[in-house]
């Protein structure tokens, strides 16, 4: 059973639905497994707790 972990900033629930559907479809197609065996975990990190290029994302 594949478990996919996505770490990202906060997103709208509809975008997360599309992401989960797309990731699940990719595994079903690539591995030829039932969709029910694919799990996607989304960890949302607040913009003030995530930095890139030396700056907090909340400052971008």
N, CA, C and O atoms as a Tripos MOL2 file, in Angstrom:
@<TRIPOS>MOLECULE
protein
  240   239    60     0     0
PROTEIN
NO_CHARGES

@<TRIPOS>ATOM
      1 N           0.8410   -1.1660    0.0000 N.3       1 UNK1
      2 CA          0.0000    0.0000    0.0000 C.3       1 UNK1
      3 C           0.8930    1.2380    0.0000 C.2       1 UNK1
      4 O           1.5630    1.5060    0.9970 O.2       1 UNK1
      5 N           0.9180    1.9970   -1.0930 N.am      2 UNK2
      6 CA          1.7160    3.2190   -1.1320 C.3       2 UNK2
      7 C           1.1170    4.3100   -0.2360 C.2       2 UNK2
      8 O          -0.0980    4.4970   -0.1660 O.2       2 UNK2
      9 N           2.0120    5.0090    0.4350 N.am      3 UNK3
     10 CA          1.6320    6.1890    1.2010 C.3       3 UNK3
     11 C           2.4600    7.3440    0.6640 C.2       3 UNK3
     12 O           3.6900    7.2940    0.6880 O.2       3 UNK3
     13 N           1.7970    8.3750    0.1850 N.am      4 UNK4
     14 CA          2.4590    9.5450   -0.3780 C.3       4 UNK4
     15 C           2.2710   10.6920    0.6050 C.2       4 UNK4
     16 O           1.1510   10.9750    1.0290 O.2       4 UNK4
     17 N           3.3700   11.3520    0.9690 N.am      5 UNK5
     18 CA          3.2890   12.5000    1.8690 C.3       5 UNK5
     19 C           3.6100   13.7640    1.0960 C.2       5 UNK5
     20 O           4.6370   13.8480    0.4220 O.2       5 UNK5
     21 N           2.7280   14.7460    1.1980 N.am      6 UNK6
     22 CA          2.9040   16.0370    0.5410 C.3       6 UNK6
     23 C           3.0670   17.0830    1.6360 C.2       6 UNK6
     24 O           2.2130   17.2060    2.5130 O.2       6 UNK6
     25 N           4.1480   17.8240    1.5880 N.am      7 UNK7
     26 CA          4.3350   18.9450    2.5030 C.3       7 UNK7
     27 C           4.2160   20.2170    1.6910 C.2       7 UNK7
     28 O           4.8820   20.3810    0.6690 O.2       7 UNK7
     29 N           3.3570   21.1210    2.1570 N.am      8 UNK8
     30 CA          3.0820   22.3290    1.3860 C.3       8 UNK8
     31 C           2.5160   23.3980    2.2930 C.2       8 UNK8
     32 O           2.1820   23.1440    3.4500 O.2       8 UNK8
     33 N           2.4150   24.5920    1.7500 N.am      9 UNK9
     34 CA          1.7070   25.6620    2.4280 C.3       9 UNK9
     35 C           0.2140   25.4220    2.3130 C.2       9 UNK9
     36 O          -0.2210   24.5720    1.5370 O.2       9 UNK9
     37 N          -0.5690   26.1580    3.0740 N.am     10 UNK10
     38 CA         -2.0240   25.9850    3.0450 C.3      10 UNK10
     39 C          -2.6050   26.1820    1.6380 C.2      10 UNK10
     40 O          -2.2140   27.0930    0.9070 O.2      10 UNK10
     41 N          -3.5250   25.3220    1.2910 N.am     11 UNK11
     42 CA         -4.2140   25.3890    0.0070 C.3      11 UNK11
     43 C          -5.7060   25.2060    0.2320 C.2      11 UNK11
     44 O          -6.1280   24.6740    1.2580 O.2      11 UNK11
     45 N          -6.4920   25.6480   -0.7260 N.am     12 UNK12
     46 CA         -7.9370   25.4820   -0.7250 C.3      12 UNK12
     47 C          -8.2830   23.9880   -0.7840 C.2      12 UNK12
     48 O          -7.5770   23.2080   -1.4240 O.2      12 UNK12
     49 N          -9.3650   23.6000   -0.1170 N.am     13 UNK13
     50 CA         -9.7500   22.1950   -0.0620 C.3      13 UNK13
     51 C         -10.0040   21.6160   -1.4530 C.2      13 UNK13
     52 O          -9.7120   20.4430   -1.6820 O.2      13 UNK13
     53 N         -10.5330   22.3950   -2.3790 N.am     14 UNK14
     54 CA        -10.7730   21.8820   -3.7330 C.3      14 UNK14
     55 C          -9.4580   21.5470   -4.4350 C.2      14 UNK14
     56 O          -9.3770   20.5500   -5.1520 O.2      14 UNK14
     57 N          -8.4360   22.3660   -4.2360 N.am     15 UNK15
     58 CA         -7.1240   22.0580   -4.8200 C.3      15 UNK15
     59 C          -6.5510   20.7850   -4.2210 C.2      15 UNK15
     60 O          -5.9270   19.9910   -4.9240 O.2      15 UNK15
     61 N          -6.7610   20.5880   -2.9240 N.am     16 UNK16
     62 CA         -6.2650   19.3650   -2.2840 C.3      16 UNK16
     63 C          -7.0170   18.1410   -2.8000 C.2      16 UNK16
     64 O          -6.4210   17.0770   -2.9670 O.2      16 UNK16
     65 N          -8.3080   18.2770   -3.0520 N.am     17 UNK17
     66 CA         -9.0680   17.1640   -3.6430 C.3      17 UNK17
     67 C          -8.4780   16.7740   -5.0010 C.2      17 UNK17
     68 O          -8.2750   15.5940   -5.2880 O.2      17 UNK17
     69 N          -8.2040   17.7900   -5.8330 N.am     18 UNK18
     70 CA         -7.6400   17.5260   -7.1610 C.3      18 UNK18
     71 C          -6.2640   16.8710   -7.0500 C.2      18 UNK18
     72 O          -5.9370   15.9620   -7.8130 O.2      18 UNK18
     73 N          -5.4650   17.3400   -6.0960 N.am     19 UNK19
     74 CA         -4.1420   16.7640   -5.9000 C.3      19 UNK19
     75 C          -4.2330   15.2920   -5.5090 C.2      19 UNK19
     76 O          -3.5380   14.4510   -6.0790 O.2      19 UNK19
     77 N          -5.0890   14.9840   -4.5390 N.am     20 UNK20
     78 CA         -5.2540   13.6000   -4.0830 C.3      20 UNK20
     79 C          -5.7540   12.7180   -5.2230 C.2      20 UNK20
     80 O          -5.2710   11.5990   -5.3950 O.2      20 UNK20
     81 N          -6.6990   13.2030   -5.9900 N.am     21 UNK21
     82 CA         -7.2040   12.4350   -7.1360 C.3      21 UNK21
     83 C          -6.0950   12.1780   -8.1510 C.2      21 UNK21
     84 O          -5.9590   11.0640   -8.6570 O.2      21 UNK21
     85 N          -5.3020   13.2080   -8.4490 N.am     22 UNK22
     86 CA         -4.2270   13.0650   -9.4320 C.3      22 UNK22
     87 C          -3.1340   12.1190   -8.9830 C.2      22 UNK22
     88 O          -2.6660   11.2930   -9.7660 O.2      22 UNK22
     89 N          -2.7250   12.2310   -7.7370 N.am     23 UNK23
     90 CA         -1.6880   11.3340   -7.2090 C.3      23 UNK23
     91 C          -2.1970    9.9060   -7.2000 C.2      23 UNK23
     92 O          -1.4800    8.9860   -7.5950 O.2      23 UNK23
     93 N          -3.4240    9.7150   -6.7530 N.am     24 UNK24
     94 CA         -4.0040    8.3680   -6.7270 C.3      24 UNK24
     95 C          -4.0600    7.7840   -8.1370 C.2      24 UNK24
     96 O          -3.6860    6.6290   -8.3410 O.2      24 UNK24
     97 N          -4.5170    8.5600   -9.0990 N.am     25 UNK25
     98 CA         -4.5920    8.0840  -10.4890 C.3      25 UNK25
     99 C          -3.2210    7.7000  -11.0240 C.2      25 UNK25
    100 O          -3.0880    6.7080  -11.7410 O.2      25 UNK25
    101 N          -2.1980    8.4810  -10.6810 N.am     26 UNK26
    102 CA         -0.8390    8.1820  -11.1470 C.3      26 UNK26
    103 C          -0.3610    6.8390  -10.6120 C.2      26 UNK26
    104 O           0.2540    6.0670  -11.3470 O.2      26 UNK26
    105 N          -0.6340    6.5520   -9.3460 N.am     27 UNK27
    106 CA         -0.2210    5.2690   -8.7790 C.3      27 UNK27
    107 C          -1.0170    4.1200   -9.3620 C.2      27 UNK27
    108 O          -0.4600    3.0590   -9.6410 O.2      27 UNK27
    109 N          -2.3110    4.3180   -9.5490 N.am     28 UNK28
    110 CA         -3.1490    3.2750  -10.1460 C.3      28 UNK28
    111 C          -2.6320    2.9250  -11.5300 C.2      28 UNK28
    112 O          -2.5330    1.7480  -11.8800 O.2      28 UNK28
    113 N          -2.3060    3.9280  -12.3110 N.am     29 UNK29
    114 CA         -1.8130    3.6980  -13.6720 C.3      29 UNK29
    115 C          -0.4050    3.0810  -13.6790 C.2      29 UNK29
    116 O          -0.1480    2.1190  -14.4020 O.2      29 UNK29
    117 N           0.4840    3.6340  -12.8830 N.am     30 UNK30
    118 CA          1.8810    3.1790  -12.9070 C.3      30 UNK30
    119 C           2.0630    1.8040  -12.2810 C.2      30 UNK30
    120 O           2.8150    0.9800  -12.8000 O.2      30 UNK30
    121 N           1.3830    1.5550  -11.1780 N.am     31 UNK31
    122 CA          1.5850    0.3070  -10.4270 C.3      31 UNK31
    123 C           0.5150   -0.7390  -10.6840 C.2      31 UNK31
    124 O           0.6420   -1.8870  -10.2580 O.2      31 UNK31
    125 N          -0.5590   -0.3320  -11.3950 N.am     32 UNK32
    126 CA         -1.6710   -1.2500  -11.6630 C.3      32 UNK32
    127 C          -2.2340   -1.8160  -10.3560 C.2      32 UNK32
    128 O          -2.3630   -3.0290  -10.1900 O.2      32 UNK32
    129 N          -2.5640   -0.9110   -9.4410 N.am     33 UNK33
    130 CA         -3.1100   -1.2850   -8.1390 C.3      33 UNK33
    131 C          -4.4650   -0.6170   -7.9510 C.2      33 UNK33
    132 O          -4.7640    0.3710   -8.6220 O.2      33 UNK33
    133 N          -5.2900   -1.1430   -7.0460 N.am     34 UNK34
    134 CA         -6.5840   -0.5050   -6.7910 C.3      34 UNK34
    135 C          -6.4110    0.8540   -6.1080 C.2      34 UNK34
    136 O          -5.5180    1.0290   -5.2780 O.2      34 UNK34
    137 N          -7.2510    1.7920   -6.4530 N.am     35 UNK35
    138 CA         -7.1970    3.1240   -5.8580 C.3      35 UNK35
    139 C          -7.3380    3.0570   -4.3380 C.2      35 UNK35
    140 O          -6.7810    3.8900   -3.6240 O.2      35 UNK35
    141 N          -8.0690    2.0850   -3.8520 N.am     36 UNK36
    142 CA         -8.2970    1.9510   -2.4110 C.3      36 UNK36
    143 C          -7.0140    1.6820   -1.6230 C.2      36 UNK36
    144 O          -6.9910    1.8460   -0.4040 O.2      36 UNK36
    145 N          -5.9580    1.2750   -2.3040 N.am     37 UNK37
    146 CA         -4.7060    0.9720   -1.5990 C.3      37 UNK37
    147 C          -3.7680    2.1710   -1.5050 C.2      37 UNK37
    148 O          -2.7360    2.1010   -0.8360 O.2      37 UNK37
    149 N          -4.1160    3.2610   -2.1650 N.am     38 UNK38
    150 CA         -3.2500    4.4510   -2.1850 C.3      38 UNK38
    151 C          -3.7080    5.4360   -1.1030 C.2      38 UNK38
    152 O          -4.8830    5.7930   -1.0210 O.2      38 UNK38
    153 N          -2.7530    5.8600   -0.2840 N.am     39 UNK39
    154 CA         -3.0400    6.8660    0.7390 C.3      39 UNK39
    155 C          -2.2050    8.1100    0.4440 C.2      39 UNK39
    156 O          -1.0320    8.0120    0.0840 O.2      39 UNK39
    157 N          -2.8160    9.2650    0.6000 N.am     40 UNK40
    158 CA         -2.1090   10.5390    0.4150 C.3      40 UNK40
    159 C          -2.2890   11.3500    1.6970 C.2      40 UNK40
    160 O          -3.4090   11.6370    2.1200 O.2      40 UNK40
    161 N          -1.1700   11.7080    2.2980 N.am     41 UNK41
    162 CA         -1.1900   12.5120    3.5190 C.3      41 UNK41
    163 C          -0.6930   13.9020    3.1680 C.2      41 UNK41
    164 O           0.3830   14.0560    2.5900 O.2      41 UNK41
    165 N          -1.4700   14.9050    3.5160 N.am     42 UNK42
    166 CA         -1.0910   16.2850    3.2430 C.3      42 UNK42
    167 C          -0.7640   16.9730    4.5660 C.2      42 UNK42
    168 O          -1.6030   17.0720    5.4620 O.2      42 UNK42
    169 N           0.4600   17.4360    4.6620 N.am     43 UNK43
    170 CA          0.9120   18.1870    5.8330 C.3      43 UNK43
    171 C           1.0460   19.6440    5.4130 C.2      43 UNK43
    172 O           1.9060   19.9860    4.6010 O.2      43 UNK43
    173 N           0.2060   20.4890    5.9610 N.am     44 UNK44
    174 CA          0.2560   21.9070    5.6170 C.3      44 UNK44
    175 C           1.0860   22.6590    6.6600 C.2      44 UNK44
    176 O           0.8710   22.5330    7.8650 O.2      44 UNK44
    177 N           2.0160   23.4250    6.1660 N.am     45 UNK45
    178 CA          2.9130   24.1920    7.0110 C.3      45 UNK45
    179 C           2.5370   25.6720    6.8740 C.2      45 UNK45
    180 O           2.4730   26.1840    5.7570 O.2      45 UNK45
    181 N           2.2890   26.3600    7.9800 N.am     46 UNK46
    182 CA          1.9650   27.7850    7.9000 C.3      46 UNK46
    183 C           3.1090   28.5740    7.2620 C.2      46 UNK46
    184 O           4.2790   28.2230    7.4120 O.2      46 UNK46
    185 N           2.7600   29.6270    6.5590 N.am     47 UNK47
    186 CA          3.7610   30.4310    5.8460 C.3      47 UNK47
    187 C           4.8150   31.0280    6.7820 C.2      47 UNK47
    188 O           5.9330   31.3080    6.3510 O.2      47 UNK47
    189 N           4.4720   31.2250    8.0500 N.am     48 UNK48
    190 CA          5.4600   31.7670    8.9840 C.3      48 UNK48
    191 C           6.3300   30.6880    9.6250 C.2      48 UNK48
    192 O           7.1550   30.9780   10.4920 O.2      48 UNK48
    193 N           6.1380   29.4400    9.1900 N.am     49 UNK49
    194 CA          6.9430   28.3240    9.6930 C.3      49 UNK49
    195 C           7.6870   27.6200    8.5630 C.2      49 UNK49
    196 O           8.0860   26.4640    8.7010 O.2      49 UNK49
    197 N           7.8720   28.3270    7.4400 N.am     50 UNK50
    198 CA          8.4740   27.7200    6.2620 C.3      50 UNK50
    199 C           9.3050   28.7790    5.5620 C.2      50 UNK50
    200 O           8.8170   29.8670    5.2530 O.2      50 UNK50
    201 N          10.5530   28.4530    5.3190 N.am     51 UNK51
    202 CA         11.4350   29.4020    4.6600 C.3      51 UNK51
    203 C          12.0210   28.8480    3.3820 C.2      51 UNK51
    204 O          12.1670   27.6360    3.2250 O.2      51 UNK51
    205 N          12.3560   29.7440    2.4690 N.am     52 UNK52
    206 CA         13.0240   29.3880    1.2210 C.3      52 UNK52
    207 C          13.8790   30.5810    0.8060 C.2      52 UNK52
    208 O          13.4750   31.7340    0.9490 O.2      52 UNK52
    209 N          15.0410   30.2870    0.3030 N.am     53 UNK53
    210 CA         15.9540   31.3320   -0.1750 C.3      53 UNK53
    211 C          16.2620   32.3560    0.9170 C.2      53 UNK53
    212 O          16.4380   33.5410    0.6340 O.2      53 UNK53
    213 N          16.3250   31.8880    2.1760 N.am     54 UNK54
    214 CA         16.6980   32.7490    3.2720 C.3      54 UNK54
    215 C          15.5990   33.6300    3.8260 C.2      54 UNK54
    216 O          15.8610   34.5060    4.6500 O.2      54 UNK54
    217 N          14.3510   33.4070    3.3760 N.am     55 UNK55
    218 CA         13.2350   34.2400    3.8330 C.3      55 UNK55
    219 C          12.0440   33.3680    4.2060 C.2      55 UNK55
    220 O          11.8020   32.3270    3.5950 O.2      55 UNK55
    221 N          11.3030   33.8100    5.2200 N.am     56 UNK56
    222 CA         10.0530   33.1590    5.5270 C.3      56 UNK56
    223 C           9.0740   33.3790    4.3820 C.2      56 UNK56
    224 O           9.0620   34.4440    3.7650 O.2      56 UNK56
    225 N           8.2620   32.3820    4.1040 N.am     57 UNK57
    226 CA          7.2630   32.5210    3.0470 C.3      57 UNK57
    227 C           6.2440   33.6200    3.3870 C.2      57 UNK57
    228 O           5.6840   34.2410    2.4830 O.2      57 UNK57
    229 N           6.0050   33.8580    4.6620 N.am     58 UNK58
    230 CA          5.0740   34.9160    5.0470 C.3      58 UNK58
    231 C           5.6150   36.3070    4.7090 C.2      58 UNK58
    232 O           4.8510   37.2700    4.6380 O.2      58 UNK58
    233 N           6.9300   36.4130    4.5010 N.am     59 UNK59
    234 CA          7.5440   37.6870    4.1400 C.3      59 UNK59
    235 C           7.6550   37.8860    2.6270 C.2      59 UNK59
    236 O           8.0340   38.9580    2.1540 O.2      59 UNK59
    237 N           7.3230   36.8530    1.8920 N.am     60 UNK60
    238 CA          7.4740   36.9130    0.4230 C.3      60 UNK60
    239 C           6.3950   37.7560   -0.2180 C.2      60 UNK60
    240 O           6.3750   37.9100   -1.4390 O.2      60 UNK60
@<TRIPOS>BOND
     1     1     2 1
     2     2     3 1
     3     3     4 2
     4     3     5 am
     5     5     6 1
     6     6     7 1
     7     7     8 2
     8     7     9 am
     9     9    10 1
    10    10    11 1
    11    11    12 2
    12    11    13 am
    13    13    14 1
    14    14    15 1
    15    15    16 2
    16    15    17 am
    17    17    18 1
    18    18    19 1
    19    19    20 2
    20    19    21 am
    21    21    22 1
    22    22    23 1
    23    23    24 2
    24    23    25 am
    25    25    26 1
    26    26    27 1
    27    27    28 2
    28    27    29 am
    29    29    30 1
    30    30    31 1
    31    31    32 2
    32    31    33 am
    33    33    34 1
    34    34    35 1
    35    35    36 2
    36    35    37 am
    37    37    38 1
    38    38    39 1
    39    39    40 2
    40    39    41 am
    41    41    42 1
    42    42    43 1
    43    43    44 2
    44    43    45 am
    45    45    46 1
    46    46    47 1
    47    47    48 2
    48    47    49 am
    49    49    50 1
    50    50    51 1
    51    51    52 2
    52    51    53 am
    53    53    54 1
    54    54    55 1
    55    55    56 2
    56    55    57 am
    57    57    58 1
    58    58    59 1
    59    59    60 2
    60    59    61 am
    61    61    62 1
    62    62    63 1
    63    63    64 2
    64    63    65 am
    65    65    66 1
    66    66    67 1
    67    67    68 2
    68    67    69 am
    69    69    70 1
    70    70    71 1
    71    71    72 2
    72    71    73 am
    73    73    74 1
    74    74    75 1
    75    75    76 2
    76    75    77 am
    77    77    78 1
    78    78    79 1
    79    79    80 2
    80    79    81 am
    81    81    82 1
    82    82    83 1
    83    83    84 2
    84    83    85 am
    85    85    86 1
    86    86    87 1
    87    87    88 2
    88    87    89 am
    89    89    90 1
    90    90    91 1
    91    91    92 2
    92    91    93 am
    93    93    94 1
    94    94    95 1
    95    95    96 2
    96    95    97 am
    97    97    98 1
    98    98    99 1
    99    99   100 2
   100    99   101 am
   101   101   102 1
   102   102   103 1
   103   103   104 2
   104   103   105 am
   105   105   106 1
   106   106   107 1
   107   107   108 2
   108   107   109 am
   109   109   110 1
   110   110   111 1
   111   111   112 2
   112   111   113 am
   113   113   114 1
   114   114   115 1
   115   115   116 2
   116   115   117 am
   117   117   118 1
   118   118   119 1
   119   119   120 2
   120   119   121 am
   121   121   122 1
   122   122   123 1
   123   123   124 2
   124   123   125 am
   125   125   126 1
   126   126   127 1
   127   127   128 2
   128   127   129 am
   129   129   130 1
   130   130   131 1
   131   131   132 2
   132   131   133 am
   133   133   134 1
   134   134   135 1
   135   135   136 2
   136   135   137 am
   137   137   138 1
   138   138   139 1
   139   139   140 2
   140   139   141 am
   141   141   142 1
   142   142   143 1
   143   143   144 2
   144   143   145 am
   145   145   146 1
   146   146   147 1
   147   147   148 2
   148   147   149 am
   149   149   150 1
   150   150   151 1
   151   151   152 2
   152   151   153 am
   153   153   154 1
   154   154   155 1
   155   155   156 2
   156   155   157 am
   157   157   158 1
   158   158   159 1
   159   159   160 2
   160   159   161 am
   161   161   162 1
   162   162   163 1
   163   163   164 2
   164   163   165 am
   165   165   166 1
   166   166   167 1
   167   167   168 2
   168   167   169 am
   169   169   170 1
   170   170   171 1
   171   171   172 2
   172   171   173 am
   173   173   174 1
   174   174   175 1
   175   175   176 2
   176   175   177 am
   177   177   178 1
   178   178   179 1
   179   179   180 2
   180   179   181 am
   181   181   182 1
   182   182   183 1
   183   183   184 2
   184   183   185 am
   185   185   186 1
   186   186   187 1
   187   187   188 2
   188   187   189 am
   189   189   190 1
   190   190   191 1
   191   191   192 2
   192   191   193 am
   193   193   194 1
   194   194   195 1
   195   195   196 2
   196   195   197 am
   197   197   198 1
   198   198   199 1
   199   199   200 2
   200   199   201 am
   201   201   202 1
   202   202   203 1
   203   203   204 2
   204   203   205 am
   205   205   206 1
   206   206   207 1
   207   207   208 2
   208   207   209 am
   209   209   210 1
   210   210   211 1
   211   211   212 2
   212   211   213 am
   213   213   214 1
   214   214   215 1
   215   215   216 2
   216   215   217 am
   217   217   218 1
   218   218   219 1
   219   219   220 2
   220   219   221 am
   221   221   222 1
   222   222   223 1
   223   223   224 2
   224   223   225 am
   225   225   226 1
   226   226   227 1
   227   227   228 2
   228   227   229 am
   229   229   230 1
   230   230   231 1
   231   231   232 2
   232   231   233 am
   233   233   234 1
   234   234   235 1
   235   235   236 2
   236   235   237 am
   237   237   238 1
   238   238   239 1
   239   239   240 2
@<TRIPOS>SUBSTRUCTURE
     1 UNK1         2 RESIDUE 1 A UNK
     2 UNK2         6 RESIDUE 1 A UNK
     3 UNK3        10 RESIDUE 1 A UNK
     4 UNK4        14 RESIDUE 1 A UNK
     5 UNK5        18 RESIDUE 1 A UNK
     6 UNK6        22 RESIDUE 1 A UNK
     7 UNK7        26 RESIDUE 1 A UNK
     8 UNK8        30 RESIDUE 1 A UNK
     9 UNK9        34 RESIDUE 1 A UNK
    10 UNK10       38 RESIDUE 1 A UNK
    11 UNK11       42 RESIDUE 1 A UNK
    12 UNK12       46 RESIDUE 1 A UNK
    13 UNK13       50 RESIDUE 1 A UNK
    14 UNK14       54 RESIDUE 1 A UNK
    15 UNK15       58 RESIDUE 1 A UNK
    16 UNK16       62 RESIDUE 1 A UNK
    17 UNK17       66 RESIDUE 1 A UNK
    18 UNK18       70 RESIDUE 1 A UNK
    19 UNK19       74 RESIDUE 1 A UNK
    20 UNK20       78 RESIDUE 1 A UNK
    21 UNK21       82 RESIDUE 1 A UNK
    22 UNK22       86 RESIDUE 1 A UNK
    23 UNK23       90 RESIDUE 1 A UNK
    24 UNK24       94 RESIDUE 1 A UNK
    25 UNK25       98 RESIDUE 1 A UNK
    26 UNK26      102 RESIDUE 1 A UNK
    27 UNK27      106 RESIDUE 1 A UNK
    28 UNK28      110 RESIDUE 1 A UNK
    29 UNK29      114 RESIDUE 1 A UNK
    30 UNK30      118 RESIDUE 1 A UNK
    31 UNK31      122 RESIDUE 1 A UNK
    32 UNK32      126 RESIDUE 1 A UNK
    33 UNK33      130 RESIDUE 1 A UNK
    34 UNK34      134 RESIDUE 1 A UNK
    35 UNK35      138 RESIDUE 1 A UNK
    36 UNK36      142 RESIDUE 1 A UNK
    37 UNK37      146 RESIDUE 1 A UNK
    38 UNK38      150 RESIDUE 1 A UNK
    39 UNK39      154 RESIDUE 1 A UNK
    40 UNK40      158 RESIDUE 1 A UNK
    41 UNK41      162 RESIDUE 1 A UNK
    42 UNK42      166 RESIDUE 1 A UNK
    43 UNK43      170 RESIDUE 1 A UNK
    44 UNK44      174 RESIDUE 1 A UNK
    45 UNK45      178 RESIDUE 1 A UNK
    46 UNK46      182 RESIDUE 1 A UNK
    47 UNK47      186 RESIDUE 1 A UNK
    48 UNK48      190 RESIDUE 1 A UNK
    49 UNK49      194 RESIDUE 1 A UNK
    50 UNK50      198 RESIDUE 1 A UNK
    51 UNK51      202 RESIDUE 1 A UNK
    52 UNK52      206 RESIDUE 1 A UNK
    53 UNK53      210 RESIDUE 1 A UNK
    54 UNK54      214 RESIDUE 1 A UNK
    55 UNK55      218 RESIDUE 1 A UNK
    56 UNK56      222 RESIDUE 1 A UNK
    57 UNK57      226 RESIDUE 1 A UNK
    58 UNK58      230 RESIDUE 1 A UNK
    59 UNK59      234 RESIDUE 1 A UNK
    60 UNK60      238 RESIDUE 1 A UNK
